[in-house]
Structure formats: structure tokens, C-alpha cells
Amino acid sequence: MNAIYRATAALLLSSVALPALAADLPSMMAAPLAPAYAAPSPWMVRVRALAVLPQSSASVTAGGAYVVGGSLKASDSIVPELDISYFFTKNIAAELILGVTPHRVKGAGTLAGLGTIGSALLLPPTLLLQYHFTDFGAFKPYVGAGVNYTFMLDNKAKGPMSSFHVKDAPGLALQIGFDYMIDQHWGINFDVKKLWLRPDATATIAVGTVPVTAKFKLDPWLIGTGVTYRF
């Protein structure tokens, strides 16, 4: 008899529980699943105001003779700059930097009396491989190293020169900086780069058509700040 009572009770309970479960099933199926974590896009862009500060000097010859104490100095420049980054992992990225900087070149040392001898536009695309540190929350510092190739555009002779030309040249670059992310997409960036750049330059002094050659050391510091956008 006890077995019959237990079986009857189980049957009654199942007859109550199964309709209730069936009634709840549509609402359970309609409940949305928790969204999966959305990883950020691998693409990032920055727009910066960039100060280009050449640490310039030169060894100069005129008419084939070394000019003792003679040198050249390139002017500073402040320009807008765009860079594009691609993240291979959350820590490793490649960055391409684009911008054009105008510079004037003056005589220095014993050649200071020549004043401005020429001008040029520098197009220095730079490709860097970076390591981004990701353990500091919104503060995201990084370091980088890479290569540069500077195109010298729109060379113009000035002052006593009848010709002036700075040749294209390769270079090396080191970088340190950080992004401070305001939200998932927007941030503020500060960045410092050092370029080692040693182009050759040629010019001609108008009076007497004396040829001038120089091994130019530019080695600029590039200091920038601006806005970051992570897609």
C-alpha cells in the first residue's frame, strides 16, 4: 500500500509541475543571452600637433675645400600629423606616421653671415613596431622602434645661393608615448620620437658659382600631442 501511495503522490506532483514548466518555457527561450565580449578593432588612428626640432649641424666644403668652423642649421617646425596603427595582438602593433614639415636652412658658425641659404619640405614616412603595456587601466604607455625614409621636396635656393638641394635619405627611429583612453574609442595621446637622419646637401654660391656640398646631420626630435580614436 505504501508503494501505491508514493506512486500516486509522484503522479500528482508531476501533473502540477509539468504544466508550470511548460508555461515558463516560452519566456525562458525568449530571454536574451548575455552579449559576448566585443574585442576592440585592430585599427587605431591619431591626429597630433607635432613639433619637429632638428638637432642640426653639418660638415661643409666650398670649392672642394673644407670650411673650417662652417656649419648649417635647420629651422624648427610645427605641423599637423596623422598616424595609423594596426594591432596584431593586444600588445604588439605597427604604426605608420605621415606628415609634411617645412624647414629653412641657414649658415652657422663661420658661415652664419650667409643667412638663409635654402628651404625644403620634408616628407618623412616612418614605420614603427610598438609594444603597448595594458596593465594600467585607461593609461596605456608604449615604446617603439622602426625605420624612416625622408623625401626632400620643393627645394629652393635662398639668399646668396643660385641652387640648393637636399637629397632623400633613410633613417632610424625610436619612440615612447602613451594614450589615456577616455572611453572605448576616444583618448588623448602624447608621443616623443627621435630620428637619426643624415642627408647630403648641395648648393651653389651665385657669386663666382662656387659649388658647396654638405653632409647634413638633422637628427630631429618629434614631440606630439593629440587625439586617439580606436575603431
C-alpha positions as CSV (number, residue, x, y, z in Angstrom):
1,M,0.0,0.0,0.0
2,N,2.8,2.4,0.8
3,A,4.2,1.9,-2.7
4,I,0.8,2.7,-4.2
5,Y,0.6,5.9,-2.1
6,R,4.1,7.1,-3.1
7,A,3.4,6.4,-6.8
8,T,0.1,8.3,-6.6
9,A,1.8,11.3,-4.9
10,A,4.5,11.4,-7.5
11,L,1.9,11.4,-10.3
12,L,0.0,14.2,-8.7
13,L,3.2,16.3,-8.3
14,S,4.3,15.8,-11.9
15,S,0.8,16.8,-13.1
16,V,1.2,20.1,-11.4
17,A,5.0,20.8,-12.1
18,L,5.0,19.9,-15.8
19,P,2.3,22.4,-16.9
20,A,4.0,25.1,-14.9
21,L,7.3,24.3,-16.6
22,A,5.6,24.3,-20.0
23,A,4.1,27.7,-19.3
24,D,7.5,29.2,-18.4
25,L,9.4,27.6,-21.3
26,P,8.5,30.3,-23.9
27,S,9.6,33.1,-21.7
28,M,12.9,31.3,-20.9
29,M,13.5,30.7,-24.6
30,A,12.8,34.4,-25.3
31,A,15.2,35.7,-22.7
32,P,18.2,37.2,-24.5
33,L,21.6,35.7,-23.8
34,A,24.3,37.9,-22.3
35,P,26.3,39.5,-25.1
36,A,29.7,38.2,-25.7
37,Y,32.7,40.4,-25.1
38,A,33.4,42.6,-28.1
39,A,37.1,42.9,-28.7
40,P,38.2,46.3,-30.0
41,S,39.0,46.8,-33.6
42,P,42.7,46.3,-34.5
43,W,42.7,49.8,-36.2
44,M,43.6,53.0,-34.4
45,V,44.3,56.5,-35.7
46,R,45.7,59.6,-34.1
47,V,45.8,63.2,-35.1
48,R,48.5,65.2,-33.5
49,A,50.1,68.7,-33.4
50,L,53.7,67.9,-34.0
51,A,56.8,69.9,-33.1
52,V,59.8,68.9,-35.3
53,L,63.0,70.1,-33.6
54,P,66.2,69.3,-35.7
55,Q,69.4,68.9,-33.8
56,S,71.3,70.0,-36.9
57,S,74.9,70.5,-37.8
58,A,76.9,69.9,-41.0
59,S,80.4,69.5,-42.4
60,V,80.7,71.9,-45.3
61,T,83.1,72.1,-48.3
62,A,83.2,75.1,-50.7
63,G,85.0,74.8,-54.0
64,G,86.4,71.4,-52.8
65,A,87.9,72.8,-49.6
66,Y,86.7,72.1,-46.1
67,V,85.2,75.2,-44.5
68,V,86.7,75.4,-41.0
69,G,84.1,76.1,-38.4
70,G,81.4,76.2,-41.0
71,S,78.0,74.5,-40.4
72,L,74.3,74.6,-41.3
73,K,71.2,74.8,-39.1
74,A,67.7,73.7,-40.0
75,S,64.7,75.6,-38.5
76,D,62.1,74.1,-36.2
77,S,58.6,73.4,-37.5
78,I,55.1,72.8,-36.0
79,V,52.7,70.8,-38.2
80,P,49.7,68.5,-38.1
81,E,50.4,64.8,-38.2
82,L,48.4,61.7,-38.9
83,D,49.3,58.2,-37.8
84,I,47.6,54.9,-38.4
85,S,48.2,51.8,-36.2
86,Y,47.3,48.2,-36.6
87,F,47.3,45.8,-33.6
88,F,48.4,42.3,-34.3
89,T,47.8,41.4,-30.6
90,K,46.6,43.5,-27.7
91,N,50.3,44.3,-27.1
92,I,52.0,44.4,-30.5
93,A,51.2,47.0,-33.1
94,A,52.7,48.6,-36.2
95,E,52.3,52.4,-36.7
96,L,52.7,54.4,-39.9
97,I,53.3,58.1,-39.4
98,L,52.6,60.7,-42.1
99,G,53.2,64.4,-42.3
100,V,55.0,67.2,-44.2
101,T,57.3,69.6,-42.4
102,P,58.7,72.9,-43.9
103,H,62.2,73.9,-42.9
104,R,64.6,76.7,-43.7
105,V,68.4,76.1,-43.8
106,K,70.8,78.8,-42.5
107,G,74.5,79.1,-42.4
108,A,76.0,78.6,-39.0
109,G,79.4,79.0,-37.3
110,T,81.8,80.7,-39.7
111,L,79.0,80.6,-42.4
112,A,76.5,82.5,-40.3
113,G,76.9,85.6,-42.4
114,L,75.3,83.8,-45.4
115,G,71.9,83.9,-43.6
116,T,69.2,81.6,-45.1
117,I,70.6,79.6,-48.0
118,G,67.6,77.4,-48.9
119,S,64.3,75.8,-47.9
120,A,62.7,72.4,-48.3
121,L,59.6,70.4,-47.4
122,L,60.3,67.1,-45.7
123,L,58.0,64.2,-46.1
124,P,59.3,61.6,-43.6
125,P,57.0,58.5,-43.6
126,T,58.1,56.4,-40.6
127,L,57.1,52.8,-39.8
128,L,57.4,51.6,-36.2
129,L,56.9,48.3,-34.4
130,Q,55.4,49.0,-31.0
131,Y,54.9,47.3,-27.7
132,H,51.8,48.5,-25.7
133,F,51.5,48.0,-22.0
134,T,48.0,47.0,-21.0
135,D,48.1,46.6,-17.2
136,F,47.4,50.2,-16.2
137,G,43.8,50.7,-16.9
138,A,43.0,53.7,-19.0
139,F,46.7,54.7,-19.0
140,K,48.3,52.8,-21.9
141,P,52.1,53.5,-22.4
142,Y,54.1,52.2,-25.3
143,V,57.6,52.0,-26.8
144,G,58.5,51.6,-30.5
145,A,61.4,51.4,-32.9
146,G,61.5,51.5,-36.7
147,V,62.7,52.9,-39.9
148,N,62.2,56.2,-41.7
149,Y,62.7,57.4,-45.3
150,T,62.6,61.1,-45.8
151,F,61.8,62.7,-49.1
152,M,63.1,66.2,-49.6
153,L,60.5,68.1,-51.6
154,D,60.3,71.6,-53.1
155,N,64.0,72.5,-52.6
156,K,64.5,76.3,-53.1
157,A,67.7,78.4,-53.1
158,K,67.7,81.5,-50.9
159,G,69.9,84.5,-50.3
160,P,73.3,84.1,-51.9
161,M,72.7,80.7,-53.4
162,S,71.7,80.1,-57.1
163,S,70.9,76.4,-56.4
164,F,70.1,74.3,-53.3
165,H,69.2,70.7,-53.0
166,V,68.9,68.3,-50.0
167,K,68.9,64.6,-51.0
168,D,66.4,62.0,-49.9
169,A,67.7,59.8,-47.1
170,P,66.9,56.8,-44.9
171,G,67.0,56.9,-41.1
172,L,66.2,55.1,-37.9
173,A,63.6,56.0,-35.2
174,L,62.9,55.3,-31.5
175,Q,59.6,56.2,-29.8
176,I,58.0,56.4,-26.4
177,G,54.5,57.7,-25.6
178,F,51.1,56.9,-24.1
179,D,47.4,57.0,-24.7
180,Y,44.9,57.9,-22.0
181,M,41.6,56.4,-23.0
182,I,38.5,58.4,-22.1
183,D,36.2,55.6,-23.2
184,Q,36.4,52.5,-25.5
185,H,37.1,54.6,-28.6
186,W,38.4,58.1,-27.7
187,G,41.7,59.0,-25.9
188,I,44.4,61.6,-25.5
189,N,47.9,60.9,-26.8
190,F,51.4,62.2,-26.0
191,D,54.3,61.0,-28.1
192,V,58.1,61.6,-28.4
193,K,60.2,60.2,-31.2
194,K,63.9,60.6,-32.1
195,L,65.1,60.2,-35.7
196,W,68.6,59.7,-36.9
197,L,68.7,61.4,-40.3
198,R,71.9,62.3,-42.2
199,P,71.1,63.6,-45.8
200,D,73.6,65.1,-48.2
201,A,73.1,68.6,-49.5
202,T,74.5,70.6,-52.4
203,A,74.3,74.3,-53.3
204,T,76.0,76.8,-55.5
205,I,77.0,80.3,-54.4
206,A,75.8,82.7,-57.1
207,V,78.9,85.0,-56.8
208,G,81.6,83.1,-58.6
209,T,79.4,79.9,-59.0
210,V,81.3,78.2,-56.1
211,P,79.9,74.7,-55.5
212,V,79.1,73.9,-51.9
213,T,78.5,70.4,-50.5
214,A,77.5,69.4,-47.0
215,K,76.9,66.2,-45.0
216,F,73.9,67.3,-43.1
217,K,73.0,65.9,-39.6
218,L,69.4,66.6,-38.9
219,D,68.6,64.1,-36.1
220,P,65.3,65.7,-35.1
221,W,63.2,65.3,-32.0
222,L,59.5,64.9,-32.9
223,I,57.2,65.8,-30.0
224,G,53.5,65.5,-30.5
225,T,50.2,65.6,-28.6
226,G,46.7,65.0,-29.9
227,V,43.6,62.8,-30.1
228,T,43.4,59.0,-30.4
229,Y,40.5,57.1,-31.9
230,R,40.2,53.3,-31.7
231,F,37.7,51.8,-34.1
